[in-house]
Amino acid sequence: MIETKIIENVGVIYLAKPDLINALDIDMVRNIKSTLESWERDKNVRAVLLDSTSDKGFCSGGDLKSLYDDLINNEDLSNKEKFFVEEFDLDKYLSTYKKPVVSHWYGITMGGGIGLTINSDFIIVDETVNWAMPETRLGFVPDVGVCHFISKLPQAVGQYVGLLGKSLGASDVMEFGLADFYINSNDYDKAIKNLFNLSKDYSGDKLIEKFRESIIKYQNTESSSKIKKDLDDINKYFNGESIEDIFEKLNNSKDEFAKDCLDEFDERYPLMLKVQFEKYFVCKNLNYQDTIDLDLKVLRHSVKSGSMQEGIKAVIIDKTHKASWPEDSLAKVDEETIKNLLSIDKTHKENINL
């Protein structure tokens, strides 16, 4: 569910399903869309704030239990896809929204919650944020257009985050240009009041400019990186020309970092690992709209093949983390399937070795 209110000239949408850290379902998506459409027409609303009532975080992503029930019980593929089609449509709509959108990333901020907000005009993040796109754990790949942004990260970091779904902290999302302002969580309520007050006199880009100026005194400079300590290892192992190269480097090492990565890779679907490795490079040449269209194509494949259902079952339903994948090793993955899914003629390795 969501809660809405208008404070001064700012329309505020609070994600309000705290028991599931605001896991998105189709009703929430529809309510957010209709509210935004109404406010876009309302001259009294000059900006929108996307926030949460949960003390655990902004949003944990999609409501995977209800999604799993839909995937299992709906015979028709179009019914199975309904949530994703409407969620992606909402994200596209927000990417071209006519009024400034401010978003608040804190605590658990994952998956669909990132997709909902990543195109915001101004993203505030605090030291509690645990930012992740963990979809490879679930039999598919980072979606909701976020690979458009992941592809802009340095290769090793982008592959590490995309392939393993590893978390980023506030310092990380700031360093990589994913958020706009880093604040101490204790200062957030004071800072956001400035947005409400300024909305009485300003609109559009000027409102965001004045808001940024007004909160600069709350800027947090403390390091809160989740990957800095491992950056040397990330660069050492995740700069490969192919997913096989990454595996070879990890297998040839005896250090703890490599062992942990291999243990985690062992739970991932090999086909989708290959898809995500190549997708990082493909998305470098796609705009946001085309990226999200590609996401839907890959997602349809994962639903039709059953890998998404199998992944959600293993991680969320049974909690065994032992999925039975259609292809259980990289060697069994058909390269042509990857190329067809991503509409490419050559893999990254083939391209650079021409």
Secondary structure, DSSP 8 states (H G I E B T S, - for coil): -EEEEEETTEEEEEE--GGGTT-B-HHHHHHHHHHHHHHHH-TT--EEEEEES-SSBSB-SB-HHHHHHHHHH--SHHHHHHHHHHHHHHHHHHHT-SS-EEEEE-BEEEHHHHHHHTT-SEEEEETT-EEE--GGGGTS---TTTHHHHTTS-HHHHHHHHHH---B-HHHHHHTTS-SEEE-GGGHHHHHHHHHHHTTT--HHHHHHHHHHHHGGGB--S---SSGGGHHHHHHHS--SSHHHHHHHHHT--SHHHHHHHHHHTTS-HHHHHHHHHHHHHGGGS-HHHHHHHHHHHHHHHHHHTHHHHHHIIIIIS-------SS-SGGGS-HHHHHHHHT-SS-HHHHHT-
